[in-house]
Amino acid sequence: MISKDDYVTSKAGIILRYNGSFNLDKLYKKAKDWFNKFNYFFSEKQYKEKTKAEGNEIEIDFVGERKINDYTKFIIEVKFFITEVRKLSKDSYIGNFKANIVARIDLDYDNKFQFNPFKKFLFFVYTNLIIKNKIEGVYEDKLYSEVLNFEDVVKEHLGLI
């Protein structure tokens, strides 16, 4: 059964871990450029930096959203969480880097079918009987492919591939 939020990754997402040096500004720009290239609306939800004795802690959350049609929207949520961060040079940092990438399809993103039991029933019928094959055979595959492509961009920047 397909629900309103159809996750193509697990709810925990794809997790990448890296310990070493990296250019955070360049990685952020590459991520933002990737979202623009694939026609996602990019928004930064959070940027937090804490000073700690063992090194700073940086948390960056951003989201990419792309409307597919009046009913379907792709959403990719990314969280960079970096601990024990030390600056090596102007653009280079070293630390423990973790990226969490979650992708889902938001069905009925305007919530037109969520107000009363009859409309919820129509949502269920439309989603699970009428367009189920398109969701599973086209949309999920497309979004998952894009997420893997984004993951490769992050991995390439960190030197993991």
N, C-alpha and C positions, 0 to 999 in steps of 0.2 A: 504494500500500500504506500502510495506517495503522499507525503504531507506537504504543507505550505512551504516549509523550509526543507528542500531536498539536498542533503549534503552529498557531495561527490568525493570529499575526503572524509575521514572520520571526524567527529566533532572535536577531537583533540588536534586534528590537523596533521600536516607533514612537518616533522621536526628535524631541523638541521643543527648540528653542533660543530663548533670549530674553536680551537684554542691556538691563537697566534696573532700575527700582525695583519692589519687590514686598513683600507682607506674608507672610513665611514661616509664621508661626503660623496665620494665617487659611487659607492654602493647605493646610497640613497638616490642619487641622480639616475643611476642605471635602472633602479626599480621604478622611479617615476616615469622615465622615458619608455620603459616597457609598457606600463599602463596606458600611456598616451598612444603608443604604436598600435595597441590592440583596442583602441577606442573606449577605454574605461574612464569614467569620471573619478579622478584621484582626490582623496581628501586625507589629510593627516589628522588623526583623532587625538593623539597625545604625543608629547615629547617631554620626558622627565629625566633629569640628571641629578643624582645624589652624590655628594662627596663622602667618601668613606676612607678609613685609614688604609685598607688593603687595596684601594684603587676605586675610582668612581664607578657608578652604576648608571647605565643609560637604558631607557625604555622608550621605544618608538612604536606607535601603533598607527597603521594607515589602512585605508579601505579603497578598493576599486570597485565601481559599480558600472554595469553596462546593460541598458535596456535592450532586450532582444525583440520584444513586441509589446503590445498593451497588457500582456498577462505575465510575461516572463522576464526576469532580470538575473544576470549573473553577478555574484558578489564574491570577491576575494579579499579576505582579511589577513593582514600580515602584522606580526609583532616581532620586532628585534629586541632582544633582551641581552645586554652585554654587562658582564660583571668584571671586577678587578681591572678596570680600564686605566691604562696609562698612555699618555701621549708620547710618541717616539720622535715625531717631527711635526711640521706644520699640518700635514695631511694624514699622517700615519699614526695608528693606534695599535696597542696590543692588549689582549684580554680574552675572556671566555665569551664567545659569541653563540647565541642561540636564536634561531629563526623559527617561527611557528606560522605555517601557512594553512588557512582554512578556506575551503571553497564550497559554495552552496548556490543552489538555484532558488530564488524567491519567486514562488508562484502566487499569482494574484497580489502583486506587490502594492497595489492601491487599496487592497482590502475591500473590494467591491462585493465579495461573496462571504464575508465573515460576520455579518451583522445579525442574522437570524437563522434559526435552524433550517428553514427551507433553502436559503441561499448556500448554507454550508453543505447541504445535501447536493445541490447543483455543482458546487465546487468539487465535491468528492466524485460525482459521476463524470464530470468533464475531465478532471485530472486523471482518474484511475481507469476510466473506460475509453473515453474518446481520444485523448492525446497522450495516453500512457506510453505508447510505442515511440512517439516522437520525443518525449522527455527522456526515456531510457536509451533510445537508439541514436539520437542526434544531440540533444542538449547536454546530457551528462558526459558523453564522449568528448564533445567539443570543449567544455569547460575543464574537464580533467586533463585533456591534452594541453590546454593553455596553462594550467597550474604546473604541469611538469616542465613546460618551457620556462616559466618564471623561476621555478626551482633551479633549473640549469643555469640561469643567469646569475643567481646568487652563488651557486656552487662554483661557477667559473670564476667569479670575482674573488672568492676565497681560496681559489686554487685547489678545490676538491675534485675537479675533473680536468 
